[in-house]
Amino acid sequence: MKPDLLQVKIFSNRLILRTIALEFQEDIFREFTGKITTYMFPRSPENISDTKLFITESLKNMIQGDEIILVILEKKSQEFLGCTGIHKLNSDSPEIGIWLKKSAHGNGYGLETVTTLKEWAEENLDYQYLIYPVDIANIPSRRIPERLGGESFREYDKTNLSGRVLHLLEYRIPKKLN
């Protein structure tokens, strides 16, 4: 039985990953800045309505079963830290992504989030490996798939929505064999 993607709540030692909701639109709008999106495909929102559209489209895609988008909260304080998700849920190689607000960088939240989301995927999705694309210059983000046993298998350039050319490495993070 597939999980209800609109009701997902995943706990780790320090974090809660829960389904994105409109209640987080101001946090996302404030924290998803140009500096955060430097190494990402999307661009930062120009106004709050861009963020609201992102959330409503994410929820629609979740209802259709195409992706899961979650907010990352610090467990004790409930502080908003960022967003994570898995796209192409029904493929044999879903794509995982994450962003954290600037003040949350350097605390190990990225690795903890992706590890926790990978564990959820192993229990709930049928796949061979997760794809984790990352700009070659984003060393902290490259460490995440490497720590999870991922290996880079493809390198290519892609222009992001801000017009910046990203030089991407795609990692394959294998599913654990039971």
C-alpha positions in Angstrom: 0.0 0.0 0.0 1.4 3.4 -1.0 1.7 6.1 1.7 -0.6 9.1 1.6 2.0 11.7 0.5 -0.1 14.6 1.9 0.2 13.1 5.4 3.9 12.2 5.6 5.8 13.0 8.7 9.3 11.5 9.2 11.4 11.8 12.3 15.2 11.6 12.7 17.3 12.4 15.8 17.1 16.2 15.4 14.6 16.7 12.5 11.0 16.4 11.4 10.4 16.1 7.7 6.7 16.8 6.9 4.6 17.5 3.9 4.9 21.0 2.5 2.0 23.3 3.3 0.9 26.9 2.7 1.7 27.7 6.3 5.4 27.6 5.3 5.1 30.0 2.4 6.6 33.0 4.3 9.5 30.9 5.6 10.2 29.6 2.1 9.9 33.0 0.5 12.2 34.6 3.0 14.9 31.8 3.0 15.0 30.6 -0.6 17.2 33.5 -1.7 19.5 34.0 -4.7 22.5 33.0 -2.5 20.7 29.7 -1.7 19.8 28.9 -5.3 23.4 29.6 -6.7 24.0 25.9 -7.3 20.3 24.9 -8.0 18.1 24.8 -11.1 15.3 26.9 -9.7 15.6 30.6 -9.0 14.5 32.4 -5.9 10.9 33.7 -5.9 10.3 37.3 -6.9 7.2 37.6 -4.7 5.2 35.6 -2.3 2.8 34.5 -5.0 5.6 32.6 -6.7 6.1 30.7 -3.5 2.4 30.0 -3.1 2.3 28.7 -6.7 5.3 26.4 -5.9 3.6 25.0 -2.9 0.2 24.4 -4.6 1.9 22.8 -7.6 3.9 20.6 -5.3 0.7 19.5 -3.5 -0.9 18.8 -6.9 2.0 16.7 -8.0 1.9 14.8 -4.7 -1.8 14.0 -5.1 -0.9 12.6 -8.5 1.9 10.5 -6.9 4.7 12.1 -9.0 6.8 13.6 -6.2 7.0 14.2 -2.5 8.0 17.7 -1.2 8.7 18.1 2.5 9.7 20.9 4.8 12.6 20.3 7.2 12.0 21.4 10.8 14.2 21.3 13.8 12.5 18.8 16.1 12.7 20.6 19.5 12.0 24.2 18.4 10.0 23.4 15.2 12.2 26.0 13.4 11.9 25.9 9.6 15.3 24.9 8.1 14.5 24.2 4.4 12.9 21.8 2.0 13.7 18.4 0.6 12.0 16.1 -1.8 12.0 13.2 -4.2 10.9 13.7 -7.9 9.9 11.1 -10.4 8.6 8.8 -7.6 7.4 6.1 -10.0 10.7 5.7 -11.9 13.5 3.2 -11.2 15.7 6.2 -10.5 13.9 9.0 -8.5 15.7 12.2 -8.0 16.4 13.5 -4.5 17.0 17.2 -3.7 17.4 19.4 -0.7 18.1 23.1 0.3 18.7 24.5 3.7 18.5 28.1 4.8 21.8 29.9 5.2 21.8 29.9 9.0 21.3 26.1 9.0 24.4 25.3 6.9 27.3 23.5 8.6 25.3 21.6 11.2 25.0 18.3 9.4 21.3 18.8 8.7 21.8 18.1 5.0 23.2 14.6 5.5 20.7 13.8 8.3 17.8 14.9 6.0 18.9 13.0 2.9 19.8 9.9 5.0 16.3 10.0 6.6 14.5 10.6 3.3 16.5 7.7 1.7 15.4 5.4 4.5 11.8 6.4 3.9 12.2 5.8 0.2 13.6 2.3 0.8 10.5 1.4 2.8 8.0 3.1 0.5 9.3 3.2 -3.1 10.3 0.6 -5.6 13.5 1.8 -7.2 17.1 0.8 -8.1 18.9 3.9 -7.1 18.3 7.6 -6.2 19.7 10.3 -8.4 21.4 13.2 -6.6 22.5 16.0 -9.0 24.9 18.6 -7.6 27.0 21.4 -9.0 30.7 20.3 -9.1 31.7 23.5 -7.1 29.2 22.7 -4.3 31.6 20.6 -2.2 29.5 20.4 1.0 26.5 19.1 -1.0 28.7 16.6 -2.9 29.8 15.0 0.4 26.2 14.0 1.1 25.7 11.3 -1.7 29.4 10.2 -1.2 28.7 9.5 2.5 25.7 7.5 1.5 27.7 5.3 -0.9 26.7 7.2 -4.0 29.0 7.3 -7.0 29.1 10.0 -9.7 28.2 8.5 -13.1 27.5 11.5 -15.3 28.7 15.1 -15.7 26.9 17.8 -17.8 26.2 21.5 -18.0 22.7 22.9 -17.5 21.6 26.5 -17.4 19.4 27.2 -14.4 16.4 29.5 -14.3 18.6 32.4 -13.3 20.7 32.0 -16.4 23.7 30.6 -14.6 25.4 27.6 -16.2 25.7 24.8 -13.7 28.3 22.1 -14.1 26.5 19.1 -12.6 27.7 15.8 -11.3 24.9 13.2 -11.0 25.4 10.6 -8.3 23.6 7.3 -8.1 22.8 6.3 -4.5 22.0 2.6 -4.5 19.1 1.1 -2.7 20.2 -1.2 0.2 19.7 -4.9 -0.6 17.7 -6.7 2.0 
